[in-house]
Amino acid sequence: MIDRSEVVKMAALSKLELGEEEIAHHQDTLGQILDYIKTLDDVDTTGVQPTIHPIHLELLLREDVVDGVLSREDVLKNAPQSQNGKFAVPKMIGDT
């Protein structure tokens, strides 16, 4: 079971405001998910080689070709906000 304080912390990190009922619901749901994931510990993986992808994939690389260049003004003309010739974005990291 996941602790209530962990749900509250995850909600704060995710910038979510949860009521008591929602906290209890997510505490139960996340606990069930974590319990299900723990069942993977019972799987015998002796002799199984770790893989990145189950299917062999071959990277098809191509040469980068510059095809036209936009001016800084053209790039920024549709930006909601710009400052000093750069995109201006709101601060996303808070004191949480």
N, C-alpha and C positions, 0 to 999 in steps of 0.2 A: 504494500500500500504506500502511496506517495503521501508525504507530509503536507498539511495545509499550507505551511509557510513556503514550501517549494512551489506550490501552485501560485501563490501570491507573488513570489519573486519572479516567476516566469511571466506572469501577466504584466508586472511592472516593466520588465525588460522588453516585452512586446508592445508596450504602450497601450495595454488593454485595461479597461476599468470593469471589474467583475463584481457582481453582487454576491452575497453569501450563498444564495442558491446555486449560482453559476460556479462558484469556487468548489462547492461540494460536488457538483456534477462532474467538473473537470478532474477533481481529485479522484473520484471513482473511476472515470474513463481512463485517465492516464495510468492509474494503478493497474487496471485490466490489461492495458497495452503492454506495460512493463512486465507483468506476470506472464503474458503470452510470449514475449521475447525471451524470457528466462527459460522457456521450454527448449530453446535452441541449444542450451548448455548440455542437454541430454543426448544430443546427436553425436554419434561416434564419427569423428573426422580423421581418425588415424589413417595415414597414408594418402590423404587427399591433398593434392597440391593446391596452394592458394592461387587464385586466378584474378585477373583484373576484369576480364570479360569472358563469358562462357563460349563465345564464338570468336575464332581468329579473325581479326579485322586487319586489313592492310591499309595503311595511310596513303591516300592519294594526294600528293602535294603538287601544287602548281606554282609557277613563278609569280611573284607579286608584280603587277603592272600598274603604274600610276596612270589613271585615266581621268584627267581633268582635275583641277584644284579649285576649291572655293575660297574666296577671299574671307577674311575674318568678319567683315561687315555682312556678307551674304550668310555666313553661318549664324551670326548673332541676330539677324533681323527678325526671326520668328521666336526668339527666346523670350519667355515671360519676363525675365529680368537679366540684365547684364551689368557688369561693373568693371571698369578699367580694361575693357576688351576681353572679358572672360564671362562665362556663365555664372550668374549669382543664384545660389540655392540656399534654402533655409537650413539652419542648424538642425541636425538630426540627433545628436548625442546630448543627453541631458544629464542631470544629477541623480539618476536613478541607480 
